Amino acid sequence: MLKSYEINNFKSFKNTTIVDFKKTNYHILSDTNTCNDILKGMMFVGANASGKSNSIIAVKFLLDCLLGKNDVAMDNYICLFSKDPTMALKYTFVIDNCNIEYRLSYQRIDKFIKEELLLNGMSVFKRDGSVATVEITEKTTHTDVPKNTLFLRDIYFNTKFRGNSTLQKWFEFLSNSVYLDLYEQRAIQYRDIDLSLKSYIEERGAEQINSFFDEYNFEQHIEYDKTAKGNLISVEAPEKMIYFKRKGIEEPIPYMLESLGNRTLLRLLPFFFHCIENSGMLLLDEFSSGFHNELEELLIRYFMRKSNGAQLIFVSHSTNLISNSLLRPDQIYSVDFGKNGSCIKKFSSEKPREAQNLEKMYLGGVFNGVPKYEYKIK
C-alpha cells in the first residue's frame, strides 16, 4: 500500500509537499478505513483550480512513468511559475511489511534524471543520468542508460525482478491501479486487461453488478443480450446490448437512454470491483460528477468495508463527504492556491474531536481550502 508521497516543483506545487497515509491516533473507523496502520483512502477538497487534481496526478505520474504505454513528457510536469529547473518526487510503499522507497528527480535544462530505490532503507538501485548501479537481481553497473526514460522501468520489464518477491508484489500492486476522470469519462489502466463496461460484462456477466444493486436496494437490474422483453415492449438488436430494468416497471431501457448518473455508475463499477479484489490504487478525479450525495457516500463506505490492501484516492466538491461517519480526519486534505502555488492541510492537524462536525468546521474555514467568492451589488 502507498504509505506517503512527497513532491517538489511539481505542477502547481512549487514547494515541498507531503501526503501521508499513515494512520494517526484516531480510533474511529479503524476497522474499516485502515489496514495495517495505513489509510485505505484519501480525499482532497478545495476550490476550483486550487490543485486538487494535481494532488492525485502526482500518483498517476508514477504509474505512467513505470507502467504507461507511452513515454512521459516530464517537462510538462515541472511547476510553470518556478525558476527551479528540477522536479523531485519520493514515494514510499509498504509491501509484505517491507518499506519500499522510490526517489525520482528530473532536471529540464540538461534532461538529467536521477533515480534511487531503497528497501528498508538500503539502496538496491541508483541512477545518475546515464550511469546506474543495480543490486536487485545481481550487482551490475550500466553506463549507457537511455536519457529520457526511467531505468527502473527497463529493469522490471527485462527481469520481472526475478528472485525478489517483494518488488514483484509492489509492481503487481501498481499494475492493478486505475486512474479515472469521471468528468471527462476517461480511464487509464496499468494492467493488460480490459475493464471497459462491455468487455467486463462479456467476460463476467452481470451477476456481480446486479448483486451490488440488490445489496444496496437500488431497485434496478441490468441485462445483457440481443433481446430484452418487458410487459409492454420487446427489443431486438443485431448485437448484445445493455438494458436497465427498474423494479415495478420491468420494461427494458437501453443503456444510452438511461440517466447520465446511472451510466457513469455502471462504467465505474468494474474498476471499483477490480481494485478492491486485486489490491491496487483507484484514483478518482471529479468524483462528484453525476452522482447524488448519498450514492457517493455509499461507494466510499463500500470500498472501505470491502477492500483489504486497496486504496481509494479521490477529488470531490461534495462537502457532505467530510464526515467522521465516513472518513477519518486524517483521511482528508484541503487544497489552497496562493502566491507560492498549491498547498495542502490535513484535517487531523487541527486535532478535531471525533464527535465534531467536520463539514461545518471546513465550511467555517477551520481547515482552509474554502473558496472566497463575493457577490458585489452595483
Disulfide bonds with the S-S distance in Angstrom:
none
